[in-house]
Amino acid sequence: MTGKRIIRVLIAKLGLDGHDRGVKVLASGLRDEGMEVIYLGLRQTPEEIVSTAIQEDVDVIGLSSLSGAHNYYFPKVAELVSQKGKEDALIIGGGIIPEEDIAHLKEKGIKAIFGPGSGMKDIAEFIRNNVKPR
C-alpha cells in the first residue's frame, strides 16, 4: 500500500427508478479506478442513503435517476446530508437529467451531474479532484 487513502463511494438508485444498468457499470468502473464502492441497489430513500453514508463514512455519495424525480430526490439527499453533519461528502448525480435542471441541482448542493456518455476516467478524475481531504 502506498499510504494513500482509498476513496469510498456510495452509489444508490432513488425512489421507484428500476433502471440499474448504468449505475452498475459506474460501480464497476470506479472499482477499476481503485475506489471502494458500496452499491445500495434499487428503490432507496434519501434517509436510507444518508444513514448508510454516515455508517460507512463515505467520501462520495453518487445518486442515479432515470425516472424524472431528480429535482425532488437529489436536493432531499443534500438537505439530509447537511442536517446530519455529513457535509464532507461530495454529492454527485447521474442519469437522464435535462440540461435545464442542472443549475438548480447544483444550487441545492449537487456538485456535478454526469449524463449518458460521460467517461469513466472523467468521473473518477472529478471525484479525485473534489473529495475533501481528511
N, C-alpha and C positions, 0 to 999 in steps of 0.2 A: 504494500500500500504506500502511496506517495505522500500521505499525510493530508491530502485534500479531502474535504468532507464531501460525501456523496449527496447530491441534491435529491430530496424526497418530494415526489409529486403525487398528489391525489387527483384522480380523474373520475368524474361522475356524470351520469345522464340524469337530467332533471325531469320531474313530472311524468306525464304519460307517454313521453317520447320512447318509442320502441326500436329506433334505428341505431344499431350499435357497430356497424362495420367500421366506420371511420374512426370512432373512438378506440376500438381495439387495435387498429393499425397504429394510431397515435401512441397507445400504451406500449406496444411492441417496439416502435421506433425510438421512443425515449429511453427504453431499457437498453436498446442497442447503442444509444448515445451515452450510456454509463450512469443513467439516473435510476433511482429506485422508484418504482411506480406502484401505487395502490389503486386498483380499479374497483370502484364500488358497484358497478353494474347499472342496470336499468332502474327507472322509476324511483329515484331518490328524492327526498325532500330537502329543502335548504337546511333545515335543522339537523337532519342526519349527516349531511355533508360537513357542516361546520363542526359538529360534535366529533366526527371522525378525524377531521383536520387537526383539532386540538389534541385528541388522544394520540394520534400518530405523529404529532409535532412536525407537520409537513412544511416545506418551503413554498410550495406552489399548489394552488387549487385550480384545476382545469375543468371548466364546465362545457358541456356539449349540448346543443339543442338543434333539432331539426323540425320541431313541432310548432314553431312560431311563438313560443311562450318565453323567449329570452328576455323581453322587456320587463317581465314580472320577476322571473326566477333569478336572473343574474344579479340585479340590484338587491334582491332579498338576501342572497348569499353574502354580498358585500356588506350589507347592513348588519347581519348577524355576526360576521367576522369582526366588525368594529365593536359591536356590543359586547362580544365575548373576549375582547382583548387579544385577538389573533392578527392584528394589523401588520405583523411582519410577513404574513403570507402574501405572495404575489398571486393575484387572481387574473386568469386569462380565460377566454372563451373561444368557442369554435362551433362550426356547423353552418347551417344556412341562415345567415344573418344579413338582412338587407343593408346596403350601404348607408341608407338614411338613418338607420338605428344605431350605428356605431358611435357617433359622437355622444349620444345620450348615455350609452352604456359606459363609455369612458368617464363621463362626468360622474357616474354613480360608483366608480372605483374599479372597473374592469380595465386592466392595463393594456390589453391587446386582444384583438379578435382575429382569428385565423380561419379563413373560409376554405372552400374546396380549392384544391390545387396548391395550397400552402406547402412549402417544402419542409421536410422533417429537420434538415440542417438549420433552416431559418428559425423554426420554432425552438429548437434546442439552443441555438445561439441567443435568441431573445431571452430565454429563461436564464441562461448562464450570466448574461449581462445585466439582468434585472433582479435576480434573487438578492435579498438583503443579506449582508454578511452577519455571521453570528459571533 
